[in-house]
């Protein structure tokens, strides 16, 4: 190991590490976008209705309570 505690990588190793870092960065951006969209949808849903869901369908006349 070098003084910086970083392994010495070959050209191929540096290329693979850079590709891995790009994939991880892309995955993190996609995850953040999904989480933001989910948060916005939840906030919009809370502001729009107090009930929190759809009403139950009417029960069948043959079903006893």
C-alpha positions as CSV (number, residue, x, y, z in Angstrom):
1,X,0.0,0.0,0.0
2,X,1.1,3.5,-0.6
3,X,1.4,6.3,2.0
4,X,-2.2,7.3,1.3
5,X,-3.5,3.8,2.1
6,X,-4.7,3.6,-1.5
7,X,-3.9,0.5,-3.5
8,X,-1.7,0.9,-6.6
9,X,-3.9,0.2,-9.5
10,X,-3.1,-0.7,-13.1
11,X,-4.6,1.1,-16.0
12,X,-7.3,-1.6,-16.1
13,X,-7.9,-1.3,-12.4
14,X,-8.3,2.5,-12.6
15,X,-10.7,2.2,-15.6
16,X,-12.8,-0.4,-13.6
17,X,-12.8,1.8,-10.5
18,X,-13.9,4.8,-12.5
19,X,-16.7,2.9,-14.2
20,X,-17.8,1.5,-10.8
21,X,-17.8,5.0,-9.3
22,X,-19.9,6.4,-12.3
23,X,-22.4,3.5,-11.9
24,X,-22.7,4.2,-8.1
25,X,-23.1,7.9,-8.7
26,X,-25.8,7.3,-11.3
27,X,-27.6,4.8,-8.9
28,X,-27.5,7.4,-6.1
29,X,-28.9,10.1,-8.3
30,X,-31.7,7.8,-9.4
31,X,-32.5,6.8,-5.9
32,X,-32.6,10.4,-4.7
33,X,-34.9,11.3,-7.6
34,X,-37.3,8.4,-6.6
35,X,-37.2,9.4,-2.9
36,X,-38.0,13.0,-3.8
37,X,-40.8,12.0,-6.0
38,X,-42.2,9.7,-3.3
39,X,-42.0,12.5,-0.7
40,X,-43.7,15.0,-3.1
41,X,-46.5,12.4,-3.8
42,X,-47.0,11.8,-0.1
43,X,-47.1,15.5,0.8
44,X,-49.5,16.1,-2.1
45,X,-51.7,13.2,-0.9
46,X,-51.8,14.5,2.7
47,X,-52.7,18.0,1.6
48,X,-55.4,16.7,-0.7
49,X,-57.4,14.4,1.6
50,X,-57.7,13.8,5.3
51,X,-59.1,10.2,5.0
52,X,-55.9,8.7,3.7
53,X,-57.4,6.3,1.1
54,X,-60.4,5.2,-0.9
55,X,-63.7,4.4,0.8
56,X,-64.7,0.8,1.3
57,X,-67.0,-0.6,-1.4
58,X,-70.6,-1.3,-0.2
59,X,-71.0,-4.8,1.3
60,X,-73.0,-7.5,-0.5
61,X,-76.5,-8.0,0.7
62,X,-75.8,-11.7,1.4
63,X,-72.9,-11.0,3.7
64,X,-73.7,-10.7,7.4
65,X,-72.1,-8.2,9.6
